[in-house]
Amino acid sequence: MEEDGAATRLLLWLGKKRTSRVVLILGSVLLVAILAVLFSFLLAQDISAFGTFPEGTTVCGVDAGGQTKAVAVARCESELAEVADKPLSLKIDDEVYPITPEQIGLRLNYTAMVDDAYARAWNVNVFERMARRFLKKPKAISAPVAAEYDEELLGQFVLAAMGSIDRPPHDAYIDVSTGIGKVVPAVDGRKADYEQLLAQAKEALGTSERTVNVQVERSPPTLTDEGFGRYILVNLGSHTLSLYDRDTLLASYTVATGSPEWPTCLGQWAIMKMEKNPIWHNRGADWSKNMPESIPPGPGNPLGTRAMHINGGGVMIHGTSSTWSLGRSVSHGCIRMSIGDVEALFEEVGYNTPVYIIKESGEPGFDCTRKPFWQ
């Protein structure tokens, strides 16, 4: 009896195992069939999509997904019109050097752009394309701008722009040419590389921005404007002496200047000596041959109560009791001021204070951008 029971249990176990195997086989066959159907469906979708762009494809930012090449070309022509008309710009510091597409024969090749995007999109592995289509996760495919242009005209433009981009360093200076003092900051020197800039320009033409940030080698100036402070501006045309602190006018006075026979020297000078109650010394000029060798401080002293010597032609800024001469060109080259004015100015300036003497507003009579010879 026990042997019969064992045999029965064995038969039941074998039956169950056979059933499980059958179920497993049937399940596997069904799964393969489902996968085969799904693969066939996805493959059919992929094949039927030939001739159109997969989703996620863009041409220079224009969506081409699901479109034919012809539609994509037409859409690019419409939506990229602004890009087509955009100038090429070379930028450096606060300067921009532009050129229009017409000036370099630039045009967009829409057909080439669309063909490039199509090739990129369909170059993706077929299994990846089907998987992404099934999961609705398109692969981003982007084609750049395809631009055609005249390389000779582009090269000429780059060379012309470099004529302004390249520059030597220039020291800071005080511009007095207009009759109004203005501090002009120093500029560093710049030197661009033609081949590098041309390559950057060509690369920019393949983008929608068409902008080149110019790379240059820089060389520093020797003088910056940090040390600029007070200075004197004498305008012979208007017979005025103005005291500035950088761009700020502090005071302005009416003065007498040199006569046509004894003109006041033009140029950039500086105060080299300052005297209170100065002694006048006879220098032996024709106009002073009948005067004493010296005149001590006092009412009869031609220099008044203050004298500021500058390093140009023996010229002084000094006081005078002859107030009738103020506003006229009647001195022997010196700059005369009233006693009250010269005493006030004396307290506001010092040794080495710059003195600019110009012919008239708009015509200084010298190059005020150049560094003074004595600095």
QUILINTA-V73084 format. One record per helix or strand of 3 or more residues. SS is the DSSP state (~ for helix, > for strand). FROM is the first residue (numbers start at 1). TO is the last residue. If there is no record, write none. Layout:
BEGIN
[[SS & FROM & TO] [SS & FROM & TO]]
END
This chain:
BEGIN
[[~ & 2 & 48] [> & 57 & 59] [~ & 69 & 79] [~ & 81 & 85] [> & 88 & 92] [> & 95 & 99] [~ & 101 & 104] [~ & 110 & 122] [~ & 126 & 135] [> & 141 & 143] [~ & 151 & 165] [> & 173 & 175] [> & 182 & 184] [> & 189 & 192] [~ & 194 & 204] [> & 211 & 213] [> & 216 & 219] [~ & 225 & 227] [> & 230 & 235] [> & 240 & 245] [> & 248 & 254] [> & 256 & 258] [> & 267 & 276] [~ & 286 & 288] [> & 306 & 310] [> & 316 & 320] [~ & 323 & 325] [> & 329 & 331] [> & 335 & 338] [~ & 339 & 346] [> & 354 & 358]]
END
